[in-house]
Structure formats: structure tokens, C-alpha cells
Amino acid sequence: ADARVLAFTLVVAAATGVVVGLVAALYAARQDPQRALAAGSTRASAGVRHRFLRSLLVVGQLATALVLLTAAGLVARTFARVASINPGFEPEGLVVATIRLPEPRYSDTTATPFYEQFLERVRRVPGVEAAAMADAAPLSGMRMSVSMKDSAGRETPRIDVVAVGPDYFRTVGARIVAGRPIDDTDRAGSTRAIVVNATLAHQLFPGATAVGRTIPFQGRATVVGVVRDVLQRDVEIAPTPMAYPSLAQEGSNTYMRVMARTSGSVSGLEAAMAQISRAMDPTLPPPAFKRMDEALADSIAPRKFTFVLLGIFAALAATLAVVGLYGVLAHVVADRTREIGIRAALGADRRRVLGLIMKQGGLLVTAGIAGGMVGAAALTRLIRDLLYGVSPHDPLTLTAVPLLLGGVAMLATLVPAWRAARVDPVIALRAD
């Protein structure tokens, strides 16, 4: 769908250029040749009105380019910020298989042996470094939440809960920063164990250790470990307080996720897991697979598309503006060739002629940049929702873009100005 939108946008942009060109050609074709010839010279044909309209068009192009470049710059900064977010786990080589066991053939009690046998077979697949079960995967957007009370007895905000099996944190690549992970000792009948993330640990026990504390989770539970924050819902949603109870103590169900990390081929691992599922129960639908590196890439894909789209528009607008500025000043030099020749004959040096044209170009660039900054200030309020971790008034972007566009525009001004400074007075005075 993104490719189709991009193709449509490029077609519209090209069609717009063709339409503008046809309008200009039709306007030129309707001019009276006798009136044009009666003007007497190129300079006379480019009247004050036409020069003003050309200059106004260049100013508008520069302003539009600045607005689009500013938006592209802000979105680029947002994309860089989102792409650099640490998800709290290692996505490379991590595969999530979602398995749904049909009811009533499978119940919560009969599902557990199936998953345990499935998991054991997956661990024996060549290249598999670790495998574990959980009722939700990172970046899945799924959420089950409960309320608890902190050490002062105050009720906390809702806490996200993901029940996990042994080896879960090693499988997903989440680092335990204190205590231990959920392991085989945390089974039904033993003391209820729970691992909390760093955000929840700080919320429940600010300035104190959480390991060994008892918390009011599903009755009572002992915190056995603290894990680094893992992004559970979305890459752009800040880490939320999370609790990871033991899957064996919570009880499994007929809908489960099996995660496996491989050092070999991810496609080979998916094929092996599908084969294991068919061998255990040929009537089951094949597991639904998700590669976590692709899931992470998909989570930032909308930002990337917006950045590319705005970047293309900004580049086209900037190119048109610079080319338009060059064309206007080149036309000005052609119109004023005789005047420049007279100035040179009367003793004006090349530096003064160069400054004359550069000044005229500088006025157009200044006007365009000023108008663009006003437009950019209004636009930033409209694209606020597209930004993440970047202020709409980001000083780096709002400073760098005008300087960059202004510098390129002045370079485009320098070429016709240098040409004007090299006009031969004798040839200029002979011009009609």
C-alpha cells in the first residue's frame, strides 16, 4: 500500500509540472507578436510587471521549499530518535510462534503437556540457543493489567502482566539487573514468584531494593528478580510498569506463544517448528510466525515512509526554487546587459557589478527565507502529532534548514552575477 501511495504522489507531482508548463506555453502563444516586436528590445519586453511576477514566483518557491525542508528535517529527527530506541530485548534471530489449540479437544490442563513437549522438541532443533513460553510477546500490543498497592498502601496505576516460563528472559535477550529470572523451581504449589521490570520496581520501592519483597499480586507474591524495561506495546510508548509471574503458577491456556532464538537460519527454524506441530497433532493449523526483527522494523515503518515522502517533496521544491532563482537572475542579467555595459564603460569595476546582481538575488533569497520561516512556524503546530521526542520548535532544525537553503540559493545567485561581471562593454553597447 505504501508503494502505491508513493507512486500516486510521484505521478501527481509530474502531472502538476506538465500542467504548469502547458499553462505557461499557452500564455506565451497568446501574446501578440506585433506588440512584442514593437517593444524594441529584450529589456523593454521584460516589463516591470513581468519582473515582479517572476520575482514573486521565486520568493514563493523558496518559501515553500523552506517549509517542506523544515517538516522533512523534523520528521527525519523523529525517525532517527525512534530508530535509536532500545526495545529492551534482542530481536535478531528471535522467532515467535503463536499456537492455538482447538477446544474442547484441548483444555487448560491438557494444553500444558502439549506445550511442554513442543518446547522440548524445539530446543533440540540444531542452532536453537534458547526457547521459552509466554502468553504475550514483546511489541505485541497485547495487554492484561491489574492493580496493586505500593509500600505505603497506595493503589498503583494499572500494571501490565505477562506470564512467562523458564528461560524466557534469556530467550528474548532481556537483561536481569537484580535477583534471578523465573525458573523451573517456580511451579504450582511453591511460593508465588514474580519478576518486575525496572519501572515497576522504582514505583513500588523507590530508592530501595525490590528483590525479596512481598507484593499484593494475585494475593501475595515474592519479587525474585528485576529485569530491564522491555517495550511490550509499541516502540513509541514509554515503558510501563510490568510484572512477569510464573506461567506454571498462573496456569497455561490453549492460546500460547513459543519463542525461540537461533544462531542459524530463521526460515529453517520456522520450518522445523511447523514440522514439530504437524508431528504432534496433524489436525492443528500451522503456527503463526513472527520474526521480531521484522516486528521492530514494522513498528517504525510509518515514520520511515513519512520521512521519505516529505524528503522527496522537499528535494523537488528546493530544486525548483534554486533553478527558478538562477533563471530569474540570468534573465535579469540578459535584460540589463546594455546597462551593465554602460556602467563598465563609465568605470564601474567587476566587483561592483557582481555586488549589484548578488544584492538583487540576496533580496529575493531573504524574502523567500523570511516567508518560509513564517510558514514553517505555522506548519510545526500542524505536524506536532507526527513527532516523537523532538520539539516542533527544534532549534537545530529551525536554524540549519534556513542556513542550508539560503547558502545553496546564494550559490545559484553567484553564477549569473559572475557572468554579469564579465560582460564586455563593447559587445554590451552594440546590443539592440
C-alpha positions in Angstrom: 0.0 0.0 0.0 2.9 2.4 0.8 4.4 1.8 -2.7 1.1 2.6 -4.4 0.7 5.8 -2.4 4.3 6.8 -3.3 3.7 6.1 -7.0 0.5 8.1 -7.0 2.3 11.0 -5.3 5.1 11.0 -7.9 2.5 10.8 -10.8 0.6 13.8 -9.3 3.8 15.8 -8.9 4.8 15.0 -12.5 1.4 15.9 -13.8 1.5 19.2 -11.9 4.7 20.1 -13.6 3.3 19.3 -17.1 0.1 21.3 -16.4 2.1 24.3 -15.2 4.3 24.1 -18.3 1.3 23.9 -20.6 -0.3 26.9 -18.9 2.9 28.9 -19.4 3.2 27.8 -23.1 -0.4 28.7 -23.8 0.1 32.1 -22.2 3.1 32.7 -24.4 1.3 31.5 -27.5 -1.5 34.1 -26.9 0.9 37.0 -26.9 0.6 39.5 -29.8 3.8 39.2 -31.9 3.5 42.7 -33.2 3.2 44.1 -29.7 6.2 42.1 -28.7 8.3 43.3 -31.6 7.2 46.8 -31.0 8.8 46.7 -27.6 12.1 47.3 -29.3 14.5 45.3 -27.1 14.7 42.4 -24.7 14.9 44.8 -21.8 11.7 46.5 -22.8 9.8 43.2 -23.3 10.5 42.3 -19.7 8.4 45.0 -18.2 8.2 45.9 -14.5 5.1 43.7 -14.1 6.7 40.6 -15.5 9.9 41.0 -13.5 7.8 41.5 -10.4 5.8 38.3 -11.1 8.9 36.3 -11.8 10.5 37.5 -8.5 7.3 36.8 -6.6 7.2 33.3 -8.0 10.8 32.7 -6.9 10.1 34.0 -3.4 7.1 31.7 -3.2 9.1 28.7 -4.3 11.8 29.4 -1.8 9.3 29.8 1.0 7.5 26.6 0.0 10.9 24.7 -0.1 11.8 26.0 3.3 8.5 24.9 4.8 8.8 21.4 3.3 12.5 21.1 4.2 11.7 22.1 7.8 9.0 19.5 8.0 11.3 16.9 6.5 14.0 17.8 8.9 11.7 17.4 12.0 10.4 14.1 10.7 14.0 12.9 10.0 15.0 13.8 13.5 11.9 11.9 14.8 12.8 8.9 12.7 16.3 8.9 13.9 15.1 9.1 17.5 12.6 6.3 17.1 15.1 4.1 15.2 17.6 4.5 18.1 15.1 3.4 20.8 16.3 0.4 22.8 13.4 -2.1 22.9 14.9 -3.9 25.9 15.4 -7.2 24.0 17.4 -8.6 21.2 15.3 -9.0 18.1 17.9 -10.6 15.8 17.3 -14.4 15.4 14.2 -14.3 17.6 11.1 -16.0 16.3 7.6 -16.1 18.0 5.3 -18.9 17.1 1.6 -18.4 18.1 -0.1 -21.7 18.7 -3.9 -22.1 19.3 -5.2 -25.4 20.4 -8.8 -26.1 19.5 -11.4 -26.6 22.2 -12.9 -28.7 23.6 -10.3 -31.3 22.4 -7.8 -29.4 24.4 -8.4 -27.8 27.8 -6.2 -25.7 30.0 -5.0 -28.8 31.8 -4.3 -30.9 28.7 -2.7 -28.0 26.8 0.2 -27.8 29.3 1.7 -31.2 28.4 1.4 -30.4 24.7 3.3 -27.1 25.1 6.0 -28.6 27.3 6.6 -31.4 24.8 6.6 -28.9 21.9 9.0 -26.7 23.7 11.4 -29.6 24.4 11.5 -30.6 20.8 12.1 -27.0 19.7 15.1 -26.8 22.0 16.6 -29.9 20.2 16.5 -28.2 16.8 20.0 -27.5 15.5 21.0 -23.9 16.0 18.4 -23.1 18.7 20.2 -21.4 21.6 17.1 -20.9 23.9 13.4 -21.4 23.8 10.6 -20.4 26.2 6.8 -19.9 26.5 4.8 -16.8 27.4 1.3 -15.6 27.0 2.4 -12.4 25.1 5.4 -11.4 23.1 7.3 -8.1 23.1 5.9 -5.4 20.9 2.7 -7.5 20.6 0.4 -4.6 21.8 -1.4 -7.2 24.0 -2.1 -6.1 27.5 -3.5 -7.7 30.6 -3.4 -5.4 33.6 -4.1 -5.5 37.4 -3.9 -3.0 40.2 -1.6 -3.3 43.2 -0.6 -1.3 46.2 2.8 0.3 46.9 4.9 0.1 50.1 2.8 3.0 51.6 -0.5 1.2 50.9 -1.5 3.4 48.0 -3.1 1.8 45.0 -0.8 1.9 42.0 -1.9 2.6 38.4 -2.8 -0.5 36.3 0.2 -2.8 35.8 0.8 -4.8 32.6 1.2 -8.6 33.2 2.9 -11.2 31.0 3.1 -14.7 32.4 6.4 -16.4 31.3 8.0 -19.7 31.6 11.6 -20.7 32.5 14.4 -19.3 30.2 12.0 -16.5 28.9 14.4 -13.6 29.6 17.4 -15.3 28.1 15.4 -16.3 25.0 14.2 -12.7 24.3 17.5 -11.2 25.3 16.2 -9.1 28.3 18.8 -8.5 31.0 18.1 -9.3 34.6 19.5 -6.4 36.6 18.9 -7.8 40.1 17.9 -11.2 41.6 17.0 -14.1 39.2 14.6 -14.9 36.4 11.6 -17.2 36.6 13.0 -20.8 36.6 11.9 -24.4 36.9 11.5 -24.1 40.7 8.6 -21.7 40.3 5.9 -24.3 39.8 2.4 -24.8 41.1 2.3 -25.3 44.9 5.5 -23.4 45.5 5.8 -19.8 46.8 4.4 -17.5 44.1 7.3 -15.8 42.4 7.3 -12.7 40.2 9.8 -10.7 38.3 9.2 -7.0 37.9 10.6 -4.5 35.4 12.8 -1.6 36.5 9.9 0.9 36.1 7.6 -1.1 38.5 10.5 -1.7 41.0 11.1 2.0 41.2 7.4 2.8 41.5 6.8 0.2 44.3 10.1 0.6 46.2 11.7 4.0 45.3 15.3 4.1 46.5 15.2 0.6 47.9 15.8 -2.9 46.6 12.8 -4.8 45.3 14.2 -8.4 45.4 12.8 -10.4 48.3 9.9 -8.0 48.9 6.4 -9.3 49.1 3.8 -7.5 46.9 -0.1 -7.9 46.8 -0.2 -9.6 43.4 -2.9 -12.2 43.0 -2.9 -12.5 46.8 0.8 -12.4 47.7 3.9 -12.8 45.6 7.6 -12.5 46.2 9.8 -10.5 43.9 12.6 -12.8 42.8 14.1 -10.5 40.2 14.2 -7.2 38.4 14.5 -7.0 34.6 15.4 -4.2 32.3 12.4 -2.5 30.8 11.1 -4.3 27.7 8.8 -2.5 25.2 5.6 -4.5 25.3 3.0 -2.4 23.5 4.7 -0.3 20.9 8.2 1.1 20.2 6.9 4.7 20.7 5.1 4.0 24.0 7.3 4.6 27.0 8.0 1.5 29.2 5.1 0.8 31.5 5.1 -0.9 34.9 5.2 -4.6 34.2 5.1 -7.8 36.2 6.2 -11.2 35.0 4.6 -14.1 37.1 5.5 -17.7 36.6 3.4 -19.3 33.8 3.4 -22.6 35.7 1.9 -20.9 38.7 -0.6 -18.9 36.7 -1.8 -21.8 34.6 -1.4 -22.1 30.8 -4.3 -21.9 28.3 -5.0 -23.1 24.8 -3.5 -20.0 23.3 0.2 -19.6 23.8 3.4 -18.2 22.3 6.5 -20.2 21.9 9.7 -18.1 21.5 12.9 -19.5 20.1 16.3 -17.9 19.4 18.5 -19.3 16.8 22.1 -18.7 15.6 21.2 -20.3 12.2 18.6 -19.8 9.6 15.3 -18.2 10.8 13.4 -19.7 7.9 14.8 -23.1 8.8 13.7 -22.7 12.4 10.2 -21.8 11.3 10.0 -24.8 9.1 11.2 -27.1 11.9 8.6 -25.7 14.4 5.9 -26.2 11.8 7.0 -29.8 11.3 7.1 -30.4 15.0 3.5 -29.1 15.3 2.3 -31.4 12.5 4.1 -34.4 14.0 2.4 -33.8 17.4 -1.0 -33.2 16.0 -1.6 -33.3 12.2 -5.0 -31.6 12.6 -3.6 -28.4 14.1 -3.3 -25.4 11.8 0.3 -24.4 11.3 1.7 -21.9 13.9 1.6 -18.2 13.0 5.2 -17.0 13.0 6.6 -13.5 13.6 10.2 -12.5 13.3 11.0 -10.0 16.0 13.5 -8.1 13.8 10.7 -7.6 11.3 8.2 -6.7 14.0 10.6 -4.0 15.2 11.1 -2.7 11.6 7.4 -2.7 11.0 6.9 -0.6 14.2 9.0 2.2 12.7 8.0 1.8 9.1 5.3 4.5 9.1 7.9 7.0 10.4 10.2 6.0 7.6 7.6 6.3 4.9 6.6 9.8 6.1 10.3 10.8 6.1 10.9 9.5 2.6 7.7 11.2 1.2 8.4 14.6 2.8 12.0 14.3 1.8 11.1 13.8 -1.9 8.7 16.7 -1.9 11.3 18.9 -0.1 14.0 18.0 -2.5 11.8 18.7 -5.5 10.7 22.0 -4.1 14.2 23.1 -3.2 15.5 22.2 -6.7 12.7 24.1 -8.4 13.3 27.1 -6.2 17.1 27.2 -6.8 16.6 26.7 -10.6 13.9 29.4 -10.6 16.2 31.8 -8.8 19.0 31.1 -11.2 16.7 31.6 -14.2 15.3 34.9 -12.9 18.7 36.3 -12.3 20.0 35.1 -15.6 17.1 36.8 -17.3 17.9 40.0 -15.3 21.5 39.9 -16.5 20.2 39.5 -20.1 17.8 42.4 -19.6 20.4 44.6 -18.1 23.3 43.8 -20.5 23.3 47.2 -22.0 23.1 48.9 -18.6 25.9 46.8 -17.3 28.0 47.7 -20.4 27.4 51.4 -19.8 28.4 51.1 -16.1 31.6 49.3 -17.1 32.4 51.9 -19.8 32.0 54.6 -17.1 34.5 52.9 -14.9 32.5 50.5 -12.7 34.7 47.6 -11.8 33.6 44.0 -11.9 33.3 43.8 -8.1 30.6 46.5 -8.1 28.7 44.8 -10.9 29.0 41.5 -9.1 27.7 43.1 -5.9 24.8 44.6 -7.8 23.4 41.3 -9.1 24.2 39.5 -5.8 22.3 42.1 -3.9 19.3 41.6 -6.1 19.5 37.9 -5.6 20.0 38.3 -1.9 16.9 40.3 -1.6 14.9 37.5 -3.2 16.5 34.9 -1.1 15.9 36.9 2.1 12.3 37.4 1.3 11.8 33.7 0.5 13.5 32.6 3.6 11.5 35.0 5.8 8.2 33.9 4.3 9.2 30.3 4.7 10.1 30.7 8.3 6.6 32.2 9.0 5.0 29.3 7.1 7.2 26.8 9.0 6.2 28.2 12.3 2.6 27.6 11.4 3.3 24.2 10.0 5.1 22.9 13.1 1.8 23.2 15.0 0.0 21.0 12.5 2.6 18.2 12.4 3.1 18.1 16.2 1.4 14.6 16.2 3.9 13.3 13.7 6.8 14.0 16.0 8.3 11.9 18.8 11.0 13.0 21.1 11.5 16.1 19.0 10.1 19.6 19.8 8.2 21.3 16.9 10.5 24.2 17.6 13.6 22.2 17.5 16.4 24.8 17.3 18.8 22.7 15.3 16.3 22.1 12.5 14.9 25.6 12.5 18.4 27.0 12.3 20.1 24.5 9.9 17.4 24.4 7.3 17.3 28.2 6.5 21.1 28.4 6.5 21.3 25.4 4.1 18.7 26.6 1.7 20.0 30.2 1.9 23.5 29.0 1.2 22.5 26.9 -1.8 20.3 29.8 -3.2 23.2 32.3 -2.9 25.4 29.9 -4.8 22.8 29.8 -7.6 22.9 33.6 -7.5 26.7 33.7 -7.9 26.7 32.1 -11.4 24.7 34.8 -13.2 26.3 37.5 -11.1 29.8 36.4 -12.2 28.6 36.3 -15.8 27.4 39.9 -15.5 30.7 41.0 -14.1 32.5 39.5 -17.1 30.3 41.4 -19.7 32.4 43.1 -22.4 31.4 46.8 -22.5 31.9 47.0 -26.3 29.7 44.0 -27.0 27.1 45.1 -24.5 26.8 48.6 -26.1 26.3 47.1 -29.5 23.4 45.0 -28.2 19.9 46.0 -29.5 
